[in-house]
Amino acid sequence: MFINVKFAPSMVGSDHDLKQSSVVVIDTLRATSTIIAALMAGAREVIAAATIEEAVAISHRLGTERTLLGGERGGLRIKGFHLGNSPGEYTPEVVHGKTIVLTTSNGSGALLKARQAAQTLCGALLNASAVARHLAAGGTREVLLLCSGSGGNVSLEDSIAAGAILAELLAVQDSESVTISDGARIALWLFNECRNDLHAALRASEHGKVLTELGFAHDLDYCAQLDIPNAPVPAFAGSSIKVQQSGPTGPTAARFV
Amino acid sequence: MFINVKFAPSMVGSDHDLKQSSVVVIDTLRATSTIIAALMAGAREVIAAATIEEAVAISHRLGTERTLLGGERGGLRIKGFHLGNSPGEYTPEVVHGKTIVLTTSNGSGALLKARQAAQTLCGALLNASAVARHLAAGGTREVLLLCSGSGGNVSLEDSIAAGAILAELLAVQDSESVTISDGARIALWLFNECRNDLHAALRASEHGKVLTELGFAHDLDYCAQLDIPNAPVPAFAGSSIKVQQSGPTGPTAARFV
């Protein structure tokens, strides 16, 4: 198995990079954490949309009674949308059985870019080990951990989450059979540096500071949790994201702190 | 001063990113280390060319008697070129007074992309502190440390060199006046992790392994040196790269180990 980490979607040069790979899209603060929370709370599926207009159009096409519009611009809920990008909003009472159409500043674009891959999963600290075990069990030969970053820049929290997935992948694989890139080495080292206080690392990150200022400190507390019980592995199934690996839904959503 | 690190040229989104910034292009193995060595050995200037054909055309335009063609593809000297991309080839006997037309796999492209910046410097471990002091003395408000990476991926050695420049920048600035991005934070942590044995870090890097297999282990020894005496700060002056900060030329080239 060859494991690579790219720190921003712009580093994916061509579809060729993707078609050979299992890609894990990571947007720890907050899109992939929100997708995990939504699916754990019983949402039927999540559809990523690049723009606000596209999200609204998808919702109308599928039927507004079965869809909820979610997402953010500048960290804040989009005007007219049902939900923002806080995992804690995605409770069973609100999302159970619904299709979530989600558009966010960074994560949605990364997800849509990665959809060309042989397999596209959603990763975060919340489900790091579950993602790693899924990849290991699938016998994947090439893994790309694709960080969404922020506005084209590296983000600390995505790099740490990439390292968390990698640490578990190395733990469950025969180390002789694994080769890692320089990017993967950096992510792994970073995770090991921060693993004893992931909350502090997220609070120190650029986007963590912005979210705290906007009043979303509770989202950092939630998203900094490593390996919540029964964490799902969300994956693209056709055009939407569904739970790849089953786990109980509902109760765990109450773990939101 | 705001300091950002981008780990690959593809992460530079637009000219706007550059026009406000002092950009330091880093290709530790080996283009910017070679440029430093060439200028220390008394080369008149270095001209970066994107392709082999462009390099040959520039050499013909300027006059083949005053130019030397240098560079690599796949790590090896290009057929018909005078010089490869090993700093040790660029001795005073060979390059003094000459214009070097250089085309390499990653560094040349990064240099040409960064040429739009307010100021474009060449950095490596060899001149990390000299670059930092030059930036601090110039009162630059925005600094972008732009890693060339390798084939669109992160490279360990460039990330470490970015951290080395950053460590010195933070040492000579009033820390209250400096803000660093998540990418810069990662580079700084990485440098502090590796600074006690930079040779080992370069040998462990993906490109370091390739160069060692190709017989260029001595280049790693040279390029792993932090802050060689009288290291120049190469900078774009018009279309070519010249020494920005004077230092003795000639003798120091003998430091090649």
Boltz contact constraints between the chains, C-beta under 6 A:
constraints:
  - contact:
      token1: [A, 7]
      token2: [B, 7]
      max_distance: 6.0
  - contact:
      token1: [A, 8]
      token2: [B, 11]
      max_distance: 6.0
  - contact:
      token1: [A, 10]
      token2: [B, 10]
      max_distance: 6.0
  - contact:
      token1: [A, 10]
      token2: [B, 11]
      max_distance: 6.0
  - contact:
      token1: [A, 11]
      token2: [B, 8]
      max_distance: 6.0
  - contact:
      token1: [A, 11]
      token2: [B, 10]
      max_distance: 6.0
  - contact:
      token1: [A, 11]
      token2: [B, 152]
      max_distance: 6.0
  - contact:
      token1: [A, 13]
      token2: [B, 152]
      max_distance: 6.0
  - contact:
      token1: [A, 152]
      token2: [B, 11]
      max_distance: 6.0
  - contact:
      token1: [A, 152]
      token2: [B, 13]
      max_distance: 6.0
  - contact:
      token1: [A, 153]
      token2: [B, 183]
      max_distance: 6.0
  - contact:
      token1: [A, 154]
      token2: [B, 182]
      max_distance: 6.0
  - contact:
      token1: [A, 154]
      token2: [B, 183]
      max_distance: 6.0
  - contact:
      token1: [A, 155]
      token2: [B, 182]
      max_distance: 6.0
  - contact:
      token1: [A, 156]
      token2: [B, 182]
      max_distance: 6.0
  - contact:
      token1: [A, 182]
      token2: [B, 154]
      max_distance: 6.0
  - contact:
      token1: [A, 182]
      token2: [B, 155]
      max_distance: 6.0
  - contact:
      token1: [A, 182]
      token2: [B, 156]
      max_distance: 6.0
  - contact:
      token1: [A, 182]
      token2: [B, 205]
      max_distance: 6.0
  - contact:
      token1: [A, 182]
      token2: [B, 206]
      max_distance: 6.0
  - contact:
      token1: [A, 183]
      token2: [B, 153]
      max_distance: 6.0
  - contact:
      token1: [A, 183]
      token2: [B, 154]
      max_distance: 6.0
  - contact:
      token1: [A, 205]
      token2: [B, 182]
      max_distance: 6.0
  - contact:
      token1: [A, 206]
      token2: [B, 182]
      max_distance: 6.0
